[in-house]
Amino acid sequence: MNRQRNRGRVVAAALAAMCAVAVLPGQAHAAGPGKYAFDPAAKNVQGAETNVEASTLDEGVPYRSTIEPGQKLYYRVTLDDVSTAYVSAVAVPGDSGAVAYGDGITISLRDLDDSRCSSERANFGSGGYARPITAYAYRTPKEGGTTCQEGGQYDVLVERESKETSSPAAWDLELRFLQEPRLKSGASMPTAAPSGFPSATPEPLAGQPQERSGGAGYSEATGLETGQWKDSVAPGETRFYRVPVDWGQQIHTTARLANSPNGKTDFVGNALTLSLDNPAQGHVADTSLSYSGRPASTSLRPLPPVSYRNRFASSTQVNTMRFAGWYYLSVSLSPKLKESYGSEPIRLELAVQVKNKAEESPYEGDAGVFGVTERDKDTARKGQNQQQAAESGTMQVVAAAGIGTGAVLVLGLGVWTLLARRRAAGAPVAAGHQPPPQQGW
């Protein structure tokens, strides 16, 4: 009876897992057009206006907070004395909130004496429309360093800048604290930036683009690999994708916006923004295109291959390509297009190329989010987001458990049958069916 009950539980779990992942790639998105999808595991945290009241952020845990115009909010993290640490902030204005050129956030990491380890600013640029933007700050221990080198508590300061003409509504924040894995013991790592990198434009990809629907946030970013992908993006909406880029590999990306089916040719400047962010959600690069109802395209400038030594470069577009992992692509369409082209989505095409053979990781042990696994590559091939990949892995475990349970049940049934036959062979024979006596007894 217990075996039957356990077997039923396994089958039910397997069916539940199968149903959970029985969706097409990139189509399990709860957020509506223009809405940002926060990590479902995010914990609420309130920023403090004085650092002594700051709440602590745990490593690897996503958090959700808010910030008002002109506010300066403190959070706190605890660092060791050997790991490079990163704290990122994604600013998410309301979908109808007006923003101006220069509006944005600055995030900085500071010791308790207010000495700044590093800082980064993110703004909406000349496009001047609300969309998710991200920035990160970090602490890097180095030999001979004098600031931010000791282990202990550090302050994270997030500051919002908004013009008087901008919306006074609060912005949501998504915060994340990560620490980079330790380097292999005895490894001699370079301490200077690379002198150059291949910057030639790759040959165009052949073949027809495949449908792949983007997500509404980083946690919903849809996996992509080298290829041509098509989607739709509505005015005021941002679509998220992610691409595994390993050590030594170089990513090239082009976004193409299709012609408008309504035949209008009104000009809209900075109509589309294509952005790339690294695995710690530090901003790498972006580009934009103008639109007049005809096909238009834009490409990210050539970026260096992923390398540990990139962190020593002065250029942001080089030093942010400092580790392997999931790199995030986002495509935002200006809400200004509604005036001429309506609110219906416009067809979009993304061309993604990841070049070069993967190189060895410099880290000791598991690299976590700062590495690329075979499972990551499989996730990208299937077009899965973070949640779908996790559910798919759960289904595989449940299926394996189900197969194991089934094998045990079959073996048990075989043993039971054998024992039953032996008992039947040794049991007394029913009256009236006695065999004839044997000779010699």
Secondary structure, 3 states (H helix, E strand, C coil): CHHHHHHHHHHHHHHHHHHHHCCCCCCCCCCCCCCCCCCCCCEECCCECCHHHCEECCCCCCEEEEECCCCEEEEEEEECCCCCEEEEEEEECCCCCCCCCCCEEEEEEECCCCCEEEEEEEECHHHCCCCCEEEEEEECCCCCCCCCCCCEEEEEEEEEECCCCCCCCCEEEEEEEEECCCECCCCCCCCCCCCCCCCCCCCCCCCCCEECCCECCHHHCEECCCEEEEEEECCCCEEEEEEEECCCCEEEEEEEECCCCCCCCCCEEEEEEEEEECCCCCEEEEEEEEECCCCEEEECCCCCCCCHHHHHCCCHHHHCCCCCEEEEEEEEECHHHHHHHCCCCEEEEEEEEEECCCCCCCECCCCHHHCCCHHHHHHHHHCCCHHHHHHHHHHHHHHHHHHHHHHHHHHHHHHHHHHHHHHHHHCCCCCCCCCCCCCCC
